[in-house]
């Protein structure tokens, strides 16, 4: 257990030291971009970030009606996270106005916006069903035969494959031919994306954890530098900014999923507006209804309500963070910020969540993607795992020639080979995975 006198300090928590460049001062030296802004820019211009445009968020990739993909979701979460962090920093600046390090709090918005941009970077194709398909390949599928050949820690990693842990790996791992430190991001930004700061040994019933065995030492190095409190062996409390990244994600997916479901006619206009108005009361509600009366387009009505809700939840979550800052810094805060907003907003949020599970996540189009994604990923995993285990086979040689050289398919260890497959799989877009599946099954051939 954490001793009560232990408390994290913002002076250490906000650190622009870069992973892999610790001995090199890359400070902006008075330039127009801070080091945290550089984090953001590096992500925007990176290939892994661009690939998010062809990865499913919840609904199938758009046809005539545009809904969210991983890229648009990440951009919106980043925007909301920046607003949320700025509101928090304004309040904390007043509280710590006499501290010599108080100006560091001005960087919260840039740290959180970059972390939000990267929070889904490690997610495989086909949404959350892709994560489940990978872990199930080992726990329930043909990959189960490998259990006896892996260490317990390695086996826990693969049967609980987690997008959050994989995002951290994508940012910090030195892939073949790449520089040390991976993306060479700042320590604070990296710590801010680790939602579950413990190893797979402590994965909960949902299989959530924050770093693979291969990145454990890297996370511990960052945690030590930032003064992040330790709960026990391979277990830490969260960096405080994780709560802001998580809140921005919670706000966006809950509200945006409802808006997308309305556009796709999964939820009708009356029910959507009724749910959304539940976040307001009194004069504010009357004013919102008056504005909507002047808007004829039903999608515009819902869009206006969505913007009002986001603004309200940003304020509520900022309030919850500041009110519980001391508990957060001591590692004693329970739950997420959404759990600590006002009763009316919490009730409205829960109503949206209940509808999402009842109507949205079990919608026919969503389930069809889950089923197809599971089939595609299971097939590709089987072929790729077989290829890295038996590279001398002719088929393996041909297949491995298609894998980007940065992935270490000829690693000297079985776990290293498996991780190379997982790195390749998680980098695939929905379109690429489907195309490869068809080609390997002989259903599609290159034009001759």
C-alpha positions in Angstrom: 0.0 0.0 0.0 1.0 3.6 -0.6 2.1 5.4 2.5 0.0 8.5 3.1 3.0 10.9 3.4 4.0 10.1 -0.2 2.9 12.6 -2.7 3.8 13.3 -6.3 5.0 16.8 -7.2 4.2 18.8 -10.4 7.7 20.0 -10.5 8.9 16.5 -11.3 5.8 15.3 -13.1 6.2 17.9 -15.8 9.5 17.0 -17.5 10.7 17.6 -21.1 13.5 15.0 -21.0 13.2 12.9 -24.1 13.5 9.1 -24.1 16.6 8.0 -25.9 18.0 11.5 -26.0 18.7 11.9 -22.3 22.3 13.0 -22.9 21.3 15.4 -25.7 19.8 18.7 -25.0 17.1 19.2 -27.7 15.5 22.1 -26.0 13.8 24.6 -28.2 16.0 27.3 -26.6 13.4 30.0 -26.8 12.0 28.9 -30.2 8.4 29.1 -31.1 7.7 25.5 -30.3 7.9 23.9 -26.8 9.2 20.4 -26.5 5.7 19.2 -25.8 4.4 20.9 -29.0 7.2 19.0 -30.8 5.7 15.8 -29.4 2.4 16.7 -31.0 3.9 17.6 -34.3 5.9 14.4 -34.5 2.8 12.4 -34.1 0.8 14.3 -36.7 3.5 13.7 -39.3 4.1 10.1 -38.4 3.0 7.1 -40.5 1.3 5.2 -37.5 -0.9 8.2 -36.9 -1.9 8.6 -40.5 -2.8 4.9 -40.7 -5.5 5.5 -38.1 -7.7 7.0 -40.8 -8.4 3.4 -42.1 -9.0 1.8 -38.7 -12.5 1.3 -37.3 -13.6 3.2 -34.3 -17.0 1.6 -33.7 -19.0 1.6 -36.9 -17.7 0.2 -40.2 -15.6 2.6 -42.3 -17.9 5.0 -44.0 -19.8 4.7 -47.2 -22.1 7.5 -48.1 -22.5 8.6 -44.4 -19.2 9.7 -42.7 -18.8 8.4 -39.2 -15.7 8.4 -36.9 -12.6 6.4 -37.6 -9.6 6.1 -35.2 -8.0 9.2 -36.8 -11.0 11.6 -36.4 -11.6 10.2 -32.9 -8.0 10.9 -31.9 -8.1 14.4 -33.2 -11.3 15.2 -31.4 -10.0 13.6 -28.1 -6.9 15.8 -28.5 -9.0 18.9 -28.9 -11.1 18.1 -25.9 -8.1 17.1 -23.8 -6.3 20.3 -24.6 -9.4 22.4 -23.5 -9.7 20.3 -20.3 -6.1 20.6 -19.4 -6.0 24.3 -20.0 -8.9 24.8 -17.7 -7.2 22.7 -15.0 -3.9 24.6 -15.5 -5.6 28.0 -15.1 -7.0 26.9 -11.7 -3.8 25.3 -10.6 -1.7 28.3 -11.6 -3.6 30.3 -9.1 -3.1 27.7 -6.4 0.6 27.5 -7.0 1.3 31.1 -7.9 4.1 31.4 -5.3 5.9 28.3 -6.4 9.1 28.7 -8.5 8.0 26.0 -10.9 4.4 27.3 -11.3 5.0 28.2 -14.9 5.4 24.5 -15.8 1.7 24.2 -15.4 1.2 26.2 -18.6 2.4 23.1 -20.4 -0.4 20.8 -19.3 -2.5 21.6 -22.4 0.3 20.6 -24.8 1.2 17.5 -22.9 -2.4 16.2 -22.8 -3.2 17.1 -26.4 -0.2 15.1 -27.6 -1.0 12.2 -25.3 -4.6 12.2 -26.5 -3.4 12.1 -30.1 -1.3 9.0 -29.3 -3.7 7.1 -27.0 -5.0 4.8 -29.8 -1.8 4.5 -31.8 -1.3 0.8 -30.9 -4.8 -0.4 -31.6 -5.1 -3.1 -34.2 -7.6 -3.1 -37.1 -11.3 -3.6 -36.6 -11.8 -1.7 -33.4 -11.8 -3.3 -30.0 -12.8 -6.6 -31.5 -9.3 -6.7 -33.1 -7.7 -6.6 -29.6 -10.0 -9.4 -28.5 -9.3 -11.5 -31.6 -5.5 -11.3 -31.0 -5.7 -12.3 -27.4 -8.2 -15.0 -28.1 -5.9 -16.5 -30.7 -3.6 -17.4 -27.9 -6.1 -18.1 -25.1 -8.7 -20.0 -27.1 -7.3 -20.5 -30.6 -4.4 -22.2 -32.3 -1.8 -20.1 -30.5 -2.6 -21.9 -27.3 0.0 -24.6 -28.2 2.7 -22.0 -27.6 2.0 -21.6 -23.9 4.6 -24.2 -22.8 7.3 -22.4 -24.8 6.8 -19.0 -23.2 7.5 -17.6 -19.8 4.5 -16.9 -17.7 5.0 -13.1 -18.0 5.2 -13.4 -21.8 2.1 -15.6 -21.9 0.2 -13.1 -19.8 1.2 -10.4 -22.3 -0.2 -12.2 -25.3 -3.4 -13.6 -23.9 -4.2 -10.1 -22.6 -3.1 -8.2 -25.7 -4.0 -4.6 -24.9 -4.1 -1.6 -27.2 -3.0 0.8 -24.5 0.2 -1.2 -23.7 0.8 -1.5 -27.4 0.5 2.3 -27.9 3.3 2.7 -25.3 5.4 0.1 -27.2 4.9 1.8 -30.5 6.2 5.0 -29.0 9.2 3.8 -27.1 10.5 0.6 -28.8 13.5 0.8 -31.0 12.4 -1.0 -34.1 15.0 -2.3 -36.5 16.8 0.6 -38.2 15.2 3.2 -36.0 16.8 5.4 -33.4 16.9 4.7 -29.7 13.9 5.8 -27.8 11.4 5.1 -30.6 9.6 8.4 -31.2 11.9 10.1 -28.7 9.0 11.6 -26.9 9.1 13.5 -23.6 8.8 11.6 -20.4 5.7 13.4 -19.3 3.9 12.7 -22.5 4.7 9.0 -22.5 3.6 8.6 -18.8 0.3 10.4 -19.7 -0.9 7.6 -22.0 -0.3 4.7 -19.6 -3.9 4.3 -18.4 -3.1 1.0 -16.5 0.4 1.5 -15.0 1.1 -2.1 -14.1 2.3 -5.3 -15.9 0.0 -8.0 -17.4 0.6 -10.0 -14.2 -2.0 -7.7 -12.6 -4.4 -7.5 -15.6 -7.9 -7.2 -14.3 -10.9 -9.2 -15.5 -11.0 -7.1 -18.7 -7.4 -7.9 -19.5 -6.2 -4.3 -19.0 -2.5 -3.4 -18.3 -0.1 -0.7 -19.3 3.2 -2.2 -20.6 4.5 -5.4 -22.0 7.4 -7.3 -20.4 9.6 -5.9 -23.1 8.8 -2.3 -22.1 8.7 -2.8 -18.3 12.2 -1.3 -17.7 11.4 1.7 -19.9 8.3 2.5 -18.0 10.0 2.1 -14.7 12.8 4.4 -15.8 10.2 7.1 -16.7 8.3 6.6 -13.5 11.4 6.9 -11.4 12.4 10.2 -13.2 8.9 11.7 -12.8 8.5 10.6 -9.2 5.4 8.4 -9.9 4.5 6.5 -6.8 4.8 2.8 -6.7 2.1 0.5 -5.4 4.1 -2.7 -5.4 6.1 -4.9 -7.7 5.5 -3.8 -11.3 2.6 -1.6 -10.2 2.4 2.2 -10.1 -0.2 4.9 -9.5 -1.3 6.9 -12.5 0.5 10.0 -13.7 -2.1 12.7 -12.9 -2.5 13.7 -16.5 -3.7 10.2 -17.4 -7.0 11.2 -15.8 -7.4 14.1 -18.2 -6.5 12.0 -21.2 -9.0 9.3 -20.0 -11.7 11.9 -19.4 -11.3 13.4 -22.9 -11.6 9.9 -24.4 -14.7 9.1 -22.3 -16.4 12.4 -23.3 -15.7 11.9 -27.0 -16.5 8.3 -27.5 -19.7 8.4 -25.5 -21.1 11.6 -27.1 -19.7 11.0 -30.6 -20.9 7.4 -30.7 -24.4 8.6 -30.0 -24.2 11.2 -32.8 -22.9 8.6 -35.3 -25.7 6.2 -34.3 -28.2 9.0 -35.0 -26.7 9.7 -38.4 -26.9 6.0 -39.2 -30.5 5.9 -38.0 -29.7 3.3 -35.3 -31.2 5.8 -32.8 -34.0 8.1 -33.8 -33.9 11.9 -33.4 -36.4 12.1 -30.6 -34.6 9.6 -28.4 -31.2 11.2 -29.2 -32.3 14.7 -28.3 -34.1 13.5 -25.2 -30.9 11.8 -24.0 -28.7 14.7 -24.8 -31.0 17.3 -23.1 -30.6 15.2 -19.9 -27.3 17.0 -19.3 -29.1 20.3 -18.7 -31.7 21.9 -16.6 -33.4 25.2 -15.9 -32.4 28.3 -17.9 -29.6 26.6 -19.7 -31.9 23.8 -21.0 -34.5 26.4 -22.0 -31.9 28.4 -23.9 -30.6 25.3 -25.7 -34.1 24.3 -26.7 -34.8 27.8 -28.0 -31.7 27.7 -30.2 -32.7 24.2 -31.5 -36.2 25.6 -32.4 -34.5 27.8 -35.0 -32.6 24.9 -36.6 -34.5 22.8 -39.1 -31.8 20.2 -39.9 -32.1 17.3 -37.3 -28.3 16.5 -37.7 -27.5 20.1 -36.9 -29.7 20.0 -33.8 -27.8 16.9 -32.6 -24.5 18.5 -33.5 -25.3 21.7 -31.5 -26.3 19.6 -28.5 -23.1 17.6 -28.8 -21.0 20.7 -28.6 -23.0 21.9 -25.6 -22.5 18.6 -23.8 -18.8 18.5 -24.5 -18.4 22.0 -23.1 -20.3 21.0 -20.0 -18.4 17.8 -19.4 -15.0 19.6 -19.9 -16.0 22.0 -17.1 -17.3 19.2 -14.9 -14.2 17.1 -15.3 -11.9 20.0 -14.7 -13.8 20.7 -11.5 -13.5 17.1 -10.4 -9.7 17.1 -11.1 -9.0 20.3 -9.2 -11.2 19.3 -6.3 -9.5 15.9 -6.0 -6.0 17.0 -6.9 -4.4 16.2 -3.5 -5.9 12.6 -3.6 -4.6 12.2 -7.2 -1.1 13.3 -6.3 -1.1 10.9 -3.4 -2.4 8.0 -5.6 -5.5 7.7 -3.5 -8.1 8.8 -6.1 -10.6 6.1 -7.0 -12.3 5.7 -10.3 -12.2 8.1 -13.2 -13.1 11.8 -13.4 -16.5 11.0 -15.0 -17.4 9.1 -11.8 -17.0 12.4 -9.9 -19.1 14.9 -11.9 -22.4 16.3 -10.7 -25.2 13.8 -10.2 -27.4 15.2 -13.0 -24.6 15.0 -15.6 -23.5 11.6 -14.3 -27.1 10.3 -14.6 -27.3 11.6 -18.2 -23.9 10.1 -19.1 -24.9 6.7 -17.7 -28.2 6.9 -19.7 -26.1 7.4 -22.9 -23.8 4.6 -21.9 -26.8 2.2 -21.3 -28.3 3.0 -24.7 -24.9 2.5 -26.3 -24.6 -1.1 -25.0 -28.3 -1.8 -25.7 -28.5 -0.4 -29.3 -25.2 0.8 -30.7 -22.5 -1.8 -29.8 -24.8 -4.7 -30.7 -26.1 -3.1 -33.9 -26.0 -5.4 -36.9 -23.3 -3.5 -38.8 -21.1 -3.4 -35.7 -21.4 -7.1 -35.0 -20.7 -7.9 -38.6 -17.4 -6.0 -38.4 -16.6 -7.9 -35.2 -17.2 -11.2 -36.8 -15.4 -10.4 -40.0 -12.5 -8.9 -38.1 -12.2 -11.9 -35.8 -12.0 -14.2 -38.8 -9.5 -12.1 -40.7 -7.2 -11.5 -37.7 -7.3 -15.1 -36.6 -6.3 -16.3 -40.1 -3.5 -13.8 -40.5 -2.2 -14.6 -37.0 -2.1 -18.3 -37.8 -0.2 -17.7 -41.1 2.3 -15.2 -39.6 3.0 -17.1 -36.4 3.7 -20.2 -38.4 6.0 -18.3 -40.7 8.1 -16.8 -38.0 8.4 -20.2 -36.2 9.3 -22.1 -39.4 11.0 -19.5 -41.6 12.8 -22.3 -43.6 9.5 -23.3 -45.3 9.0 -21.9 -48.8 5.6 -20.4 -48.0 7.1 -18.8 -44.8 9.9 -17.3 -46.8 7.5 -15.7 -49.3 5.2 -14.4 -46.6 7.9 -13.0 -44.4 9.3 -11.1 -47.5 6.1 -9.0 -47.3 6.6 -8.0 -43.7 8.3 -4.5 -43.2 12.0 -4.9 -42.3 11.5 -2.9 -39.1 9.7 -5.8 -37.5 12.2 -8.4 -36.1 10.6 -11.6 -37.5 14.0 -13.4 -37.2 14.4 -12.5 -33.5 16.4 -15.1 -31.6 13.5 -15.7 -29.1 10.0 -17.0 -29.7 8.5 -14.1 -27.8 10.5 -11.7 -29.9 9.1 -13.4 -33.0 5.6 -13.3 -31.7 6.0 -9.6 -30.9 7.2 -8.9 -34.4 3.9 -10.5 -35.7 1.9 -8.4 -33.2 3.7 -5.3 -34.2 2.9 -6.0 -37.9 -0.7 -6.9 -37.2 -1.4 -3.9 -35.0 0.0 -1.6 -37.6 -2.3 -2.9 -40.3 -5.3 -0.9 -41.4 -8.7 -2.6 -41.8 -8.3 -2.3 -45.6 -4.8 -3.7 -45.7 -5.7 -6.6 -43.4 -8.8 -7.5 -45.6 -6.7 -7.2 -48.8 -3.9 -9.5 -47.4 -6.6 -12.0 -46.1 -8.1 -12.2 -49.6 -4.7 -12.6 -51.3 -3.5 -15.3 -49.0 -6.8 -17.1 -49.5 -6.5 -16.8 -53.3 -9.6 -14.6 -53.5 -7.7 -11.7 -54.9 -4.7 -11.6 -57.2 -2.6 -8.7 -58.4 -3.5 -7.5 -61.9 -1.2 -9.1 -64.5 
